[in-house]
Amino acid sequence: MLNNQQPLDAALSRVNEVGSIAHELFNMNEAAFKGNRMLLKSFADFFSAQEKARQGLENPVLSIAMVGTTSAGKSTIVNALSGRKVAPMERKETSAGVLRLYHNTSRSIKIKRTQGARWNVGTTNNISDAEIYRMIVDVYDKYKTFVKTAAAPEITVSGPLLWQTNKELLNLPENLSVEFVDLPGLKTLTDYKNLEVIQSALDKSFRVIAIDFNSVSNDRLELLLDELKIIIKAMHGNTESLLFILNKVDSVTSVDVPVETVINGGVHDGVKVIGLTDIIRQRLSLGNETDIKIIPFVGMLLYHIEQSLKKDDKGTIIGYDAEKLKELFNDCANVFARYEETLTDEEEDALGIIRKGIKRGIEIPLKELCIFDKLCHRLSHATEFYEELNNRICNSFTEVIIRPVMYDLNNNLKKLVADVTSYININKKSSKLDLCSERLGVLKMKMFLLGTNKQESFDAIGKELDAIAADVNTIKTAAALNYINSTIAKLRQDIGTRSLGYVDAQIEDINNSIGEITTNLQSLQGADKVIKYLNSIKDDNRSVGVFNGISSIPDNIKKRLLAEVITPFRTSIDNKKTRGEFIELASKTMPTVLAESLGSQYSALFALFYERFSTFEEHKQDMCWYKKASESYTKEWEDQTKATYDAVDVRMRDVLSKKTNLYFQLDTDTFIKVLNKYLRLELNKILKELKTKLRAGDTDLSVLINNLMNVKQHKIVMPDTLFMFTTPQGTAGDEISEGRSVLDHYKTHSCSSNDAVYKTVYDTYYIYKYENSKAVYLRWEAGIDSSFAPFWTIIMDWIKKSVASYMENIRESARQVAEMTSSILDDKINSVNANAAIDMNAFDTMGDKVQSMSNFNLMEL
């Protein structure tokens, strides 16, 4: 078998060579083939078949198919040769489908879902041979019940395979795998389903044909030989890949002539048996010189010996199964009796020791088991079978291993050659017309996309039309002349308009739609007018929601400042929370650093409202008893109070400004995203049109249009004077007076309104002079309200700058798009002109490659 590596290498070389030619042909003409689906499919099918053939030659598989008449003992032979009991082998005919055996270290069974299957299907792993056997019997039994409506079962079994584990039997090379196929037997002359199954499996296999010794002269045998005749015809009369087994020769009785005589023609049980070789020659239409080899065989003996003896991976006997040895002697006693006189002394002694050991339960030495193993292989004719099978596989190596791999590839090669040849012949006739039409098509694109508003583009298109008109005179087809001349005339008329191109017109429209809205925004005065205008354009299709969210930004910011800054401060003061509690609450709605910066002022204000009167007796002495309530003392208190208010206002204004900047940045970022999305949608319409006209693959345009969005964002910054805190008019009175809280404080210490202390306090601390916490909140809220109008001034200025930046970038990018589009179209025109200059050379080169492929007949190996 090792000598067969050379044809494998030669076949692989041819597969690679023809594949390289096909790849070169496709790569050189990919653009030309792209629009032809049939041709692309032919290439795809060929490359797929080529890859499959390459793998099949690098990892070759020998398929050995076992076929025969009903009850010829095929399944017994399959189990004997594979070393496993998986094929059903009851006395009746049980084969009812295709059973494939593959070598593997683990055992599994896969039952394919065939048409009309009424049995369990799927894959089962890690399963014993006994369970596999039971499952196969179950499938075959159910198939026989539904044979009229169901397709034949297909079963694949994996596990250790004798030929693969003991490669010395067939002297197989290391890289060769074996597939063993057990096919159904033929029952009647009208068994068409099994005929179809058998034919498809035999086409690409080495064929072992099992014939029942008791049915040599049988209609079913003739039917099987007729089926083989089709295969032999396809093999041009070569019978090297056929090997006949005459099974059950052990059934010859004592009155029969020797088996060797039966094979050449003799008498069995009183019925005349025509020489089987002559029958085969006659039915297969073979000459007398054709080598027909028939091996007498005792499948049952070989099966039993393989089942009885335990061997390692190298085929060395390491033990035995006594019960199975007993079955061997029960089923094959006639074999040993028939050949008793041919036994050597060594064989006779070994046979006696084994029989004695089985009968008495005595351990049988390995030496005698080895002698017995060789004896059973000789008496079953397995030794002769393996030797002949090995020789025939070597002689038919190309037929059974290489050609099946090349079969599909050869068919795909023929189809590819035919399809490309047809393509060349058709396109040669119309190529000149196509070239002129393509040049006109490019000019149409250029006029549509770029227009002819520039003198240089006007002149360039005119010159190109003149060149096409000159080439048209070489085309002799009247219809082509009329078509192209009418197109040229239409284009000459169109270029006289010198209109805007598609790109410029679309960019101009975008500019107008955005510019109109921003201009109106700038012209409006007052927040109410701006909001009213924004609400009025919400349904404007040209703005498509770009400015819809802007109207709510100032109001949203006001609400968030009150909720996230003012409310935590107010809640904490009113509920007398500590500084730490205030910071914890404020940190939930603002950065901790801002909460902490406001915390110190919170403490001062808290002390002003709740802690300044803690030393009542001391104040009482100062103001009343010691008559020290002077104007300077009052002034000091007033200054401290004002300083506290001012410090809190400064810090609050700082926090509000920072939060407002953050809110504006977030909301305007959202607006930018909406504006960005709107512009992208509009620009993608341009991009889609460009790609449609320029064809797919011009990806530079996509990159360029994406760059349109790379605009530097303008940030909104609030001025320091944005929030001005003043007490709202109409809020004077006790409700916002801190003085009232002072008087209330003294009342709680038993000072009546007539009391001298109370009178002093009332005169010195005018109750409306100092604001309480409510007044502070009202001033802050009023400051936020007063900032509403400046908010809009800032927003509109920011919109103007942002949109201006976008439009400036869009206009510049539009210019680049136009230049790139013009360059692409010019390249296309130049490419078409180059193709026209090449004329038919491309098709001639293509034809040379096709001819070199057609020189390969991959089946002639």
Secondary structure in CASP SS format (residue, H / E / C, confidence):
PFRMAT SS
TARGET T0000
AUTHOR 0000-0000-0000
METHOD secondary structure of the structure
MODEL  1
M C 1.00
L H 1.00
N H 1.00
N H 1.00
Q H 1.00
Q H 1.00
P H 1.00
L H 1.00
D H 1.00
A H 1.00
A H 1.00
L H 1.00
S H 1.00
R H 1.00
V H 1.00
N H 1.00
E H 1.00
V H 1.00
G H 1.00
S H 1.00
I H 1.00
A H 1.00
H H 1.00
E H 1.00
L H 1.00
F H 1.00
N H 1.00
M H 1.00
N C 1.00
E H 1.00
A H 1.00
A H 1.00
F H 1.00
K C 1.00
G C 1.00
N C 1.00
R H 1.00
M H 1.00
L H 1.00
L H 1.00
K H 1.00
S H 1.00
F H 1.00
A H 1.00
D H 1.00
F H 1.00
F H 1.00
S H 1.00
A H 1.00
Q H 1.00
E H 1.00
K H 1.00
A H 1.00
R H 1.00
Q H 1.00
G H 1.00
L H 1.00
E H 1.00
N C 1.00
P C 1.00
V E 1.00
L E 1.00
S E 1.00
I E 1.00
A E 1.00
M E 1.00
V E 1.00
G E 1.00
T E 1.00
T C 1.00
S C 1.00
A C 1.00
G C 1.00
K H 1.00
S H 1.00
T H 1.00
I H 1.00
V H 1.00
N H 1.00
A H 1.00
L H 1.00
S H 1.00
G C 1.00
R C 1.00
K C 1.00
V C 1.00
A C 1.00
P C 1.00
M C 1.00
E C 1.00
R C 1.00
K C 1.00
E C 1.00
T C 1.00
S C 1.00
A C 1.00
G C 1.00
V E 1.00
L E 1.00
R E 1.00
L E 1.00
Y E 1.00
H E 1.00
N C 1.00
T C 1.00
S C 1.00
R C 1.00
S E 1.00
I E 1.00
K E 1.00
I E 1.00
K C 1.00
R C 1.00
T C 1.00
Q C 1.00
G C 1.00
A C 1.00
R C 1.00
W C 1.00
N C 1.00
V C 1.00
G E 1.00
T E 1.00
T E 1.00
N E 1.00
N C 1.00
I C 1.00
S C 1.00
D H 1.00
A H 1.00
E H 1.00
I H 1.00
Y H 1.00
R H 1.00
M H 1.00
I H 1.00
V H 1.00
D H 1.00
V H 1.00
Y H 1.00
D H 1.00
K H 1.00
Y H 1.00
K H 1.00
T H 1.00
F C 1.00
V C 1.00
K C 1.00
T C 1.00
A C 1.00
A C 1.00
A C 1.00
P C 1.00
E E 1.00
I E 1.00
T E 1.00
V E 1.00
S E 1.00
G E 1.00
P C 1.00
L C 1.00
L H 1.00
W H 1.00
Q H 1.00
T H 1.00
N C 1.00
K H 1.00
E H 1.00
L H 1.00
L C 1.00
N C 1.00
L C 1.00
P C 1.00
E C 1.00
N C 1.00
L C 1.00
S E 1.00
V E 1.00
E E 1.00
F E 1.00
V E 1.00
D E 1.00
L C 1.00
P C 1.00
G C 1.00
L E 1.00
K C 1.00
T C 1.00
L C 1.00
T C 1.00
D C 1.00
Y H 1.00
K H 1.00
N H 1.00
L H 1.00
E H 1.00
V H 1.00
I H 1.00
Q H 1.00
S H 1.00
A H 1.00
L H 1.00
D C 1.00
K C 1.00
S C 1.00
F E 1.00
R E 1.00
V E 1.00
I E 1.00
A E 1.00
I E 1.00
D E 1.00
F H 1.00
N H 1.00
S H 1.00
V C 1.00
S C 1.00
N C 1.00
D H 1.00
R H 1.00
L H 1.00
E H 1.00
L H 1.00
L H 1.00
L H 1.00
D H 1.00
E H 1.00
L H 1.00
K H 1.00
I H 1.00
I H 1.00
I H 1.00
K H 1.00
A H 1.00
M C 1.00
H C 1.00
G C 1.00
N C 1.00
T C 1.00
E C 1.00
S C 1.00
L E 1.00
L E 1.00
F E 1.00
I E 1.00
L E 1.00
N E 1.00
K C 1.00
V H 1.00
D H 1.00
S H 1.00
V C 1.00
T C 1.00
S C 1.00
V C 1.00
D C 1.00
V C 1.00
P C 1.00
V H 1.00
E H 1.00
T H 1.00
V H 1.00
I H 1.00
N H 1.00
G C 1.00
G E 1.00
V E 1.00
H E 1.00
D C 1.00
G C 1.00
V E 1.00
K E 1.00
V E 1.00
I C 1.00
G C 1.00
L H 1.00
T H 1.00
D H 1.00
I H 1.00
I H 1.00
R H 1.00
Q H 1.00
R H 1.00
L H 1.00
S C 1.00
L C 1.00
G C 1.00
N C 1.00
E C 1.00
T C 1.00
D C 1.00
I C 1.00
K C 1.00
I E 1.00
I E 1.00
P E 1.00
F E 1.00
V C 1.00
G H 1.00
M H 1.00
L H 1.00
L H 1.00
Y H 1.00
H H 1.00
I H 1.00
E H 1.00
Q H 1.00
S H 1.00
L E 1.00
K E 1.00
K E 1.00
D C 1.00
D C 1.00
K C 1.00
G C 1.00
T C 1.00
I E 1.00
I E 1.00
G E 1.00
Y E 1.00
D C 1.00
A H 1.00
E H 1.00
K H 1.00
L H 1.00
K H 1.00
E H 1.00
L H 1.00
F H 1.00
N H 1.00
D H 1.00
C C 1.00
A H 1.00
N H 1.00
V H 1.00
F H 1.00
A H 1.00
R H 1.00
Y C 1.00
E H 1.00
E H 1.00
T H 1.00
L C 1.00
T C 1.00
D H 1.00
E H 1.00
E H 1.00
E H 1.00
D H 1.00
A H 1.00
L H 1.00
G H 1.00
I H 1.00
I H 1.00
R H 1.00
K H 1.00
G H 1.00
I H 1.00
K H 1.00
R H 1.00
G C 1.00
I C 1.00
E C 1.00
I C 1.00
P C 1.00
L H 1.00
K H 1.00
E H 1.00
L H 1.00
C H 1.00
I H 1.00
F H 1.00
D H 1.00
K H 1.00
L H 1.00
C H 1.00
H H 1.00
R H 1.00
L H 1.00
S C 1.00
H C 1.00
A H 1.00
T H 1.00
E H 1.00
F H 1.00
Y H 1.00
E H 1.00
E H 1.00
L H 1.00
N H 1.00
N H 1.00
R H 1.00
I H 1.00
C H 1.00
N H 1.00
S C 1.00
F H 1.00
T H 1.00
E H 1.00
V H 1.00
I H 1.00
I H 1.00
R H 1.00
P H 1.00
V H 1.00
M H 1.00
Y H 1.00
D H 1.00
L H 1.00
N H 1.00
N H 1.00
N H 1.00
L H 1.00
K H 1.00
K H 1.00
L H 1.00
V H 1.00
A H 1.00
D H 1.00
V H 1.00
T H 1.00
S H 1.00
Y H 1.00
I H 1.00
N H 1.00
I H 1.00
N H 1.00
K H 1.00
K H 1.00
S H 1.00
S H 1.00
K H 1.00
L H 1.00
D H 1.00
L H 1.00
C H 1.00
S H 1.00
E H 1.00
R H 1.00
L H 1.00
G H 1.00
V H 1.00
L H 1.00
K H 1.00
M H 1.00
K H 1.00
M H 1.00
F H 1.00
L H 1.00
L H 1.00
G E 1.00
T C 1.00
N C 1.00
K C 1.00
Q H 1.00
E H 1.00
S H 1.00
F H 1.00
D H 1.00
A H 1.00
I H 1.00
G H 1.00
K H 1.00
E H 1.00
L H 1.00
D H 1.00
A H 1.00
I H 1.00
A H 1.00
A H 1.00
D H 1.00
V H 1.00
N C 1.00
T C 1.00
I C 1.00
K C 1.00
T C 1.00
A H 1.00
A H 1.00
A H 1.00
L H 1.00
N H 1.00
Y H 1.00
I H 1.00
N H 1.00
S H 1.00
T H 1.00
I H 1.00
A H 1.00
K H 1.00
L H 1.00
R H 1.00
Q H 1.00
D H 1.00
I H 1.00
G C 1.00
T C 1.00
R C 1.00
S C 1.00
L E 1.00
G C 1.00
Y H 1.00
V H 1.00
D H 1.00
A H 1.00
Q H 1.00
I H 1.00
E H 1.00
D H 1.00
I H 1.00
N H 1.00
N H 1.00
S H 1.00
I H 1.00
G H 1.00
E H 1.00
I H 1.00
T H 1.00
T H 1.00
N H 1.00
L H 1.00
Q H 1.00
S H 1.00
L C 1.00
Q C 1.00
G C 1.00
A H 1.00
D H 1.00
K H 1.00
V H 1.00
I H 1.00
K H 1.00
Y H 1.00
L H 1.00
N H 1.00
S H 1.00
I C 1.00
K C 1.00
D C 1.00
D C 1.00
N C 1.00
R C 1.00
S C 1.00
V C 1.00
G C 1.00
V C 1.00
F C 1.00
N C 1.00
G C 1.00
I H 1.00
S H 1.00
S H 1.00
I H 1.00
P H 1.00
D H 1.00
N H 1.00
I H 1.00
K H 1.00
K H 1.00
R H 1.00
L H 1.00
L H 1.00
A H 1.00
E H 1.00
V H 1.00
I H 1.00
T H 1.00
P H 1.00
F H 1.00
R H 1.00
T H 1.00
S H 1.00
I H 1.00
D H 1.00
N C 1.00
K C 1.00
K C 1.00
T C 1.00
R H 1.00
G H 1.00
E H 1.00
F H 1.00
I H 1.00
E H 1.00
L H 1.00
A H 1.00
S C 1.00
K C 1.00
T C 1.00
M C 1.00
P C 1.00
T H 1.00
V H 1.00
L H 1.00
A H 1.00
E H 1.00
S H 1.00
L H 1.00
G H 1.00
S H 1.00
Q H 1.00
Y H 1.00
S H 1.00
A H 1.00
L H 1.00
F H 1.00
A H 1.00
L H 1.00
F H 1.00
Y H 1.00
E C 1.00
R C 1.00
F C 1.00
S C 1.00
T C 1.00
F H 1.00
E H 1.00
E H 1.00
H H 1.00
K H 1.00
Q H 1.00
D H 1.00
M H 1.00
C H 1.00
W H 1.00
Y C 1.00
K C 1.00
K C 1.00
A C 1.00
S C 1.00
E H 1.00
S H 1.00
Y H 1.00
T H 1.00
K H 1.00
E H 1.00
W H 1.00
E H 1.00
D H 1.00
Q H 1.00
T H 1.00
K H 1.00
A H 1.00
T H 1.00
Y H 1.00
D H 1.00
A H 1.00
V H 1.00
D H 1.00
V H 1.00
R H 1.00
M H 1.00
R H 1.00
D H 1.00
V H 1.00
L H 1.00
S H 1.00
K H 1.00
K H 1.00
T H 1.00
N H 1.00
L H 1.00
Y H 1.00
F H 1.00
Q H 1.00
L H 1.00
D H 1.00
T H 1.00
D H 1.00
T H 1.00
F H 1.00
I H 1.00
K H 1.00
V H 1.00
L H 1.00
N H 1.00
K H 1.00
Y H 1.00
L H 1.00
R H 1.00
L H 1.00
E H 1.00
L H 1.00
N H 1.00
K H 1.00
I H 1.00
L H 1.00
K H 1.00
E H 1.00
L H 1.00
K H 1.00
T H 1.00
K H 1.00
L H 1.00
R C 1.00
A C 1.00
G C 1.00
D C 1.00
T C 1.00
D H 1.00
L H 1.00
S H 1.00
V H 1.00
L H 1.00
I H 1.00
N H 1.00
N H 1.00
L C 1.00
M C 1.00
N C 1.00
V C 1.00
K C 1.00
Q C 1.00
H C 1.00
K C 1.00
I C 1.00
V C 1.00
M C 1.00
P C 1.00
D C 1.00
T C 1.00
L C 1.00
F C 1.00
M C 1.00
F C 1.00
T C 1.00
T C 1.00
P C 1.00
Q C 1.00
G C 1.00
T C 1.00
A C 1.00
G C 1.00
D H 1.00
E H 1.00
I H 1.00
S E 1.00
E H 1.00
G H 1.00
R H 1.00
S H 1.00
V H 1.00
L H 1.00
D H 1.00
H H 1.00
Y H 1.00
K H 1.00
T C 1.00
H C 1.00
S C 1.00
C C 1.00
S C 1.00
S C 1.00
N C 1.00
D C 1.00
A H 1.00
V H 1.00
Y H 1.00
K H 1.00
T H 1.00
V H 1.00
Y H 1.00
D H 1.00
T H 1.00
Y C 1.00
Y C 1.00
I C 1.00
Y C 1.00
K C 1.00
Y C 1.00
E E 1.00
N C 1.00
S H 1.00
K H 1.00
A H 1.00
V H 1.00
Y H 1.00
L H 1.00
R H 1.00
W H 1.00
E H 1.00
A H 1.00
G H 1.00
I H 1.00
D H 1.00
S H 1.00
S C 1.00
F H 1.00
A H 1.00
P H 1.00
F H 1.00
W H 1.00
T H 1.00
I H 1.00
I H 1.00
M H 1.00
D H 1.00
W H 1.00
I H 1.00
K H 1.00
K H 1.00
S H 1.00
V H 1.00
A H 1.00
S H 1.00
Y H 1.00
M H 1.00
E H 1.00
N H 1.00
I H 1.00
R H 1.00
E H 1.00
S H 1.00
A H 1.00
R H 1.00
Q H 1.00
V H 1.00
A H 1.00
E H 1.00
M H 1.00
T H 1.00
S H 1.00
S H 1.00
I H 1.00
L H 1.00
D H 1.00
D H 1.00
K H 1.00
I H 1.00
N H 1.00
S H 1.00
V H 1.00
N H 1.00
A H 1.00
N H 1.00
A H 1.00
A H 1.00
I H 1.00
D C 1.00
M C 1.00
N H 1.00
A H 1.00
F H 1.00
D H 1.00
T H 1.00
M H 1.00
G H 1.00
D H 1.00
K H 1.00
V H 1.00
Q H 1.00
S H 1.00
M H 1.00
S H 1.00
N C 1.00
F C 1.00
N C 1.00
L C 1.00
M C 1.00
E C 1.00
L C 1.00
END
